[in-house]
Amino acid sequence: MRISEKQKLVELVVEDIYQAYPELVGRFGESGRIRTLEDNHHHLDHLDTAFQMGNSTFFLDYTNWLNSVLTSRGVGTQLIIDNYERLLKWMEEVSFEQSEEREAYQEYLRAGIKELDSRS
């Protein structure tokens, strides 16, 4: 995925999250929004690495680690699932260099959601 498309996707997802959960602004402030932007870049970086490796395990390991870190900071598992679902939704609005890349990202995100669902 080109950097410009990655940035577009992250901005769409974060805007969607903050429209759906306006209380996040009061709870986490502007630094929370910045962290959400950063987190979504990390999600995409890990999706890309898993795609390059041809292995969903890398993304699932990241998902489990992310859940551990964020839940220790008061961010519930359901918000991570919601974030992954929004990535899936907004992926349709950006261009990928290869259709296989989009398909792999979607597969890995669905596997991550399934993994998180089994924990909640």
C-alpha positions in Angstrom: 0.0 0.0 0.0 1.3 3.4 -0.9 2.1 5.8 1.9 -0.6 8.3 0.8 -3.2 5.5 0.7 -2.1 4.3 4.1 -2.4 7.8 5.5 -5.9 8.2 4.0 -7.0 4.9 5.5 -5.8 5.8 8.9 -7.5 9.2 8.8 -10.8 7.7 7.7 -10.7 5.1 10.5 -9.7 7.5 13.3 -12.3 10.1 12.2 -14.9 7.3 12.2 -13.9 6.1 15.7 -14.1 9.5 17.2 -17.5 10.2 15.6 -18.8 7.0 17.0 -17.2 7.5 20.4 -17.1 11.2 21.2 -16.5 10.4 24.8 -12.9 9.3 23.9 -12.0 13.0 23.6 -12.9 13.6 27.2 -11.4 10.4 28.4 -8.1 10.5 26.6 -7.8 14.0 25.2 -5.9 15.0 22.1 -3.0 12.7 23.0 -5.5 9.8 22.8 -6.4 10.8 19.2 -2.7 11.0 18.3 -2.1 7.6 19.8 -5.0 6.2 17.9 -3.5 7.6 14.7 -0.1 6.0 15.6 -1.8 2.7 16.6 -3.5 2.5 13.2 -0.2 3.0 11.5 1.2 0.2 13.6 -1.8 -2.0 12.7 -1.1 -1.4 9.0 2.7 -1.9 9.4 2.1 -5.3 11.0 -0.5 -6.2 8.4 2.1 -5.4 5.7 4.8 -7.4 7.4 2.5 -10.4 7.8 1.6 -10.1 4.1 5.3 -9.9 3.1 5.9 -13.0 5.2 2.8 -14.7 3.9 1.9 -15.6 7.5 -1.0 -14.5 9.6 0.7 -15.7 12.8 2.8 -12.5 12.9 -0.3 -10.4 12.9 -2.1 -12.6 15.5 0.9 -12.3 17.8 0.8 -8.6 17.4 -2.9 -8.6 18.1 -2.5 -10.5 21.3 0.3 -8.3 22.4 -1.7 -5.1 21.5 -4.7 -6.4 23.5 -2.5 -7.0 26.6 -0.9 -3.5 26.4 -4.1 -1.6 25.7 -6.3 -3.4 28.2 -3.6 -2.6 30.9 -4.1 1.1 29.9 -7.9 1.0 30.2 -8.7 0.4 26.5 -11.1 -2.5 26.3 -10.8 -5.4 23.9 -14.0 -4.4 22.2 -12.5 -1.1 21.1 -9.7 -3.0 19.4 -12.2 -5.2 17.6 -14.2 -2.1 16.6 -11.0 -0.6 15.3 -10.2 -3.7 13.2 -13.8 -3.7 11.9 -13.4 -0.1 10.8 -10.2 -0.9 9.0 -12.0 -3.6 7.1 -14.8 -1.2 6.3 -12.6 1.7 5.1 -10.2 -0.5 3.2 -12.7 -0.4 0.4 -12.1 3.3 0.0 -8.3 3.1 -0.6 -6.2 1.7 -3.4 -3.8 -1.2 -3.0 -1.0 -2.0 -5.3 -2.0 -5.6 -5.5 -5.5 -7.1 -4.9 -3.8 -10.0 -3.0 -2.5 -7.4 -0.5 -6.1 -6.2 0.3 -7.3 -9.8 0.5 -4.5 -10.8 2.9 -5.1 -7.7 5.1 -8.8 -8.6 5.3 -8.1 -12.2 6.1 -5.6 -11.2 8.9 -8.0 -8.6 10.4 -10.8 -11.2 10.5 -8.5 -13.7 12.2 -7.5 -11.0 14.7 -11.1 -10.2 15.4 -11.9 -13.9 15.9 -8.9 -14.2 18.3 -10.0 -11.1 20.3 -13.7 -12.3 20.3 -12.5 -15.6 21.9 -10.9 -13.6 24.8 -13.8 -11.3 25.5 
